[in-house]
Amino acid sequence: MKRILFMLVLLVSVAMQGKAQMATAAVVSWDIDRRIEVPVARDSVWSLLKNNGLVAVLSNGYVKSMVNKGTELPIAREVTFKDGSKRDELLNQLEEQHRFLVYTIEKDALPTGLKAVQVAIFTKEKGDDSTEINWMVKLDGDSGAKKKYIETLNAEIEQYATGFRNYLTSKPKVIQAVRMQ
């Protein structure tokens, strides 16, 4: 009987310890959470997000180019802005099945006072031929540097939101065919 009681107490204490560990998991608090909805199917939006050749159009001209420096994750990439400045990033996750990507801005590209910046871009189907694009950014560093860089990243994200809307809602251009004689 003592043995059964001991095993029961042991089992309950292990179960309680497991619950205590689960309660300590923290919810990520994002510094930026920007969402837009576009009138295009999720698969099409995902294809655009992965296409570095369209970055100038999709960023409304804010970003001039994005060059991958490899093919295996994590992928280093160099982003060149319209003003000529550059930023090194590391693409950590490219999740085809769930249609999201995550990258970090390399430490040498961060302003003084910031330790880390992580950006996640999610896509979510919102019904027939409609998709939500969600930019979420987590910054680590002192509050003054975070506040200033949040403004910079918000401006960049806003340019992407404008670029996506313009690209996806523009009417196709019609070019008159030339009659061959």
C-alpha positions, 0 to 999 in steps of 0.5 A, a space after each residue: 500500500 505504501 508503494 502504491 501511495 508513493 507512486 501516486 504522489 510521485 506521478 502527481 508531482 511530476 504532472 504538477 511540475 509539467 504544468 508549472 513549466 507550461 505556464 512559464 512560456 511567454 507570449 512574444 510581444 511584437 514591437 510592430 504588427 502591421 497588416 494589410 489585405 490584398 485582393 489576391 489568392 494567398 499562393 500568388 501573394 506568397 510567390 510575390 514575397 519570394 520573388 527578389 526580382 520584384 522587390 523594387 516594385 513591391 516596395 514602391 521604389 523604397 528598396 532598389 534590390 535584394 540579392 541572396 548570397 546562397 541557396 541553403 537556409 540560413 541565407 545571407 542577403 544584401 538589401 540596397 535601398 533607393 538612397 544607395 544605403 545597404 543592409 545585410 540580413 539573414 533569412 532564417 526561415 522560409 516556410 512553404 507549407 505555412 507561407 511565412 518567412 523570418 529574417 534577422 537584420 545582421 548586427 553590423 547593420 543595426 544602429 547603435 543601441 540595438 542588439 537584435 531585430 527579427 522580422 516575420 512576414 505571414 500570409 493568411 487566407 481571408 476568403 475567396 481571392 483575398 489575403 492578409 499580409 502581416 509584418 511583425 517585428 521584434 527589436 531588442 535594445 535600449 528604448 531610445 534606439 528601438 523607438 527611432 528604428 521602429 519609425 524607420 521600419 514602419 516607413 519601410 513597411 508602409 512603402 511595401 504596403 503601398 507597393 503591394 496594393 499598387 501592384 495587385 490592384 493596377 489594371 493590366 496595360 494594353 498595348 496595341 498590336 501592330 498589324 503585319 502586312 
